[in-house]
């Protein structure tokens, strides 16, 4: 039988690091594990396989496992032993952020990507990586795309889009940042064709820029939003990694 641990949903999690070396041994051990879990009235079995063991995925699916979620280096499958057994949902959204960076001359920082199909410019920004905070992600994106060092101030808006890539949804956060430096020096030259400071009103009136971007800049350039806060009690395993509250 396979080695496993109990989960929080009356199921078991098979130990990935202790899988049998051959397909034959794996199949026999998995069948025994399924039978044991059923006899103990377990509701769910979790099985995560690294890409090096992808050859045993068909064995699991033939025994009733289905795909739950996937990363570049591993795939997780589940087997429901009870109808309707609860498994935490698969992530449904990707997260992106755009930066409103306005200098002392009332100029906004904008970029043009090499893959852009129109003539317009957009806000610096991009996807928030796994295990990355919103405020640090947008500071990173601004620097990579423009060479400008900027400090996160507030989260002033967001938009939701569906469908997006791979059938998921996307949430786009708009953040206002204060520029610390002003000299543009694009770091990500593979992605960014141009970066520049543009008069705020000129940007809003320029119809080569998308309607959404112009309205976003017009509405949010002076808006009050959410600021990062540190809470004394926000500690331990149940603490929140990043907290943003209204300053009102």
N, C-alpha and C positions, 0 to 999 in steps of 0.2 A: 504494500500500500504506500501511497505517496505521503511525504511529510507535509503537514499543514498547520495553520493557525486558525483560531476562531475569529470571526469578524463581528461587527456590531449589529448585524441584521439576521442573526441566527443562521449564518452561513459559515463557510470555511474558505481560507485563502491558501492555495497550494504554494509551498516553498519553491520558488523558481531555482534557487541555488542547489537544490537537492534532487533534481530530476534524473531519472535513469539515463544511462549513456546511449542506449539503443532504442530504436522505434518499437521493437518487440517487447522489451522490458517496460517501456513507457505505457504502451497500450494495456498490458496486463495490470500494471499498477494503477492506472487511471480507472479501469473497470472496477477494481477492488475498492478504490476510494469512493467512487460513485455509489456502489452498493452499500458501503459502510455509512456514508453521509445520509442516504435515504433511510437506512434502518434507525438512525439517530434523529430522524425527523428534521434534518437540516433543510433549509429552504433554497440555498444558493451555493454554488461553487465558483470561485474566482480562479482563473488560470492566466498568468502573464508569461509570455514566451519571448525571449530575446531573439533578435533576427537570426542569430546563429542556429537557433533551434526551429526555424520556420518549417523545416521538413516534417515536424510532428503536428502542425496545425490541422492537416486533413484527418488525423486520427481523432483529435478532439471534436472536430465538427461532425464526424460520422457518429460520435457518441452523444450528439445533441447540443454541444456547445455552440454559441453564436458570438459574433464579434460585438464588443462593447466600446472600446476606444483604442486608438493607435497613436504611437509616436514613431519617429524615424527609426528608433533602435529596438522597439518592442511592440507587441500587440497583446491586448487583454481580452480574454474571452470569458463568458459566463455560461453556466448551466443552471437553469431554474428547475429545482426539484419539486417545487410547489407552484401551482398556477398563480400568477400575479405576484410572485415573490419580488420584494422591493430591491432594486439596485439603484444607487445614486445615479442621477441622470448624466448623460454625456454632455460635455460643454457645448453650448449652443451659440455662443458669440465669440467673435474676435474683437479686440479692443485697439483702437487707434487714438491718436491725439494730434491736434493742430495747435500751433503757437501764435498768439497775438503778441508780437514784440514791437513796441512803439517807442521811438527815441524822443529826445528832448525837442526835436525839430518837427514833431508830429508826423514823422515818417514811419511807415510800417515795413517790416522785413518780410520779403516774399521770395519765392523760388520758382524755378521752372525746371521740370524734370526732362530728361532726355527722351523719355517715352511719351511725352505729352503730344497730343494730337492737335490741339488748338494753339492759339497765340497767347493765351492768358497766363497769368501767374497765380500761385496759390500760397497758402501758409506753409511754412516749414512744419514737418511732423512725420509721423509714421506709426508703425505698430508697436505696441507695448509688449516687450518680451516676457516670457515666463519668468516669474519670481522678480519682476521689476515693478517699482512703484510708479504711479502716474507722474508725479512731479519730477522724479529723477529721469524718467524715460523722455519726457519732453525736453528737458535741459540737454540730454544727450543728443536727441534728434536735431535740435537747433544747432548745436556745435558741429555735428557731422555734416549737415547740409549747407551751413553758411560760414562756419568758423567763428561765429559770434558766441561768446560766453554770456548766458542769460540766466536770471534767477526766477524760479517759479514764484508767482504771487497768488493767483486765484484760479479756480476752475469756474468759468463763467457760463458754460453752456454745454449741451451735448445733443447729438442727433443719432437716430437709429435707422439702419437700412436693412431691408430684407426683400428678396434674397441677396446674399453676398457670395463670397467665394465658397466653393465646396458645399453649397446648400445651407450654409449657416447664416446667421445674422451678424451685423457689425454695429458696435457702438463707437461713436466718434466724439471724444471729449475736446472741448475748446478751452485752452488755458491762456491766461495772460501772464507774460513774463516781463521782467525788467532787464534791459540790456546792460551788461557790465562792460562789455567792449563794443566797439563800433566798426572795426576794420573787417570787411568780408574777405574770407579766404576759405573757399569750399574744400572740405576734407574728402567727401565722398564724390570724387570726380567721375566715377563710373555711373552714378545715378543722376547727379544734378548738372544741368547744362548752364544755369545762371542763377545768381542770387543778387538781390539788390534792395536798397532802401527806396521806397516810393512814397510820395506825399499821400497821406491818408485819404483826403478827399479826391485826389486824382485817381487813386485805386478804385474807390467806390463808384466813380462816374465812368470808368473805363469799361465799355461793354465787351471788350475782348476777354475780360475776366468773367468767370461763371457768375450767374445770378445769385446762386446760393452763397458763394464766397463773398460777394459784395454786400449782400444783406447781412451776412454773419458779421463782417467787419463793422458795418454801420451800426448794428444793434449792440455789439458786445465790446466795442473798443473802450468804453467808459463804464461798463456795467459792474456792479458789485456781485461777487460770487462767493465761492467756498474756499476757505483757507485751511491749510494743514494745521492740525492742533496736536499737542501732546497731552495725554490724559494720565494722571498718576496711577489710576487703577487698571490701565490697559496693559497688563503684563501677563506673562505665562502663556501656556498653550492655547488659551482661549482669547488672547489679546488680538486686536486688529492690527494688521501690518501698517496700514495707512488710514488716517481719519481726517476727513475734511468737513468742517462745519461752517454754517453761515456766520458772517462777522456782524450781522445786524443785531 
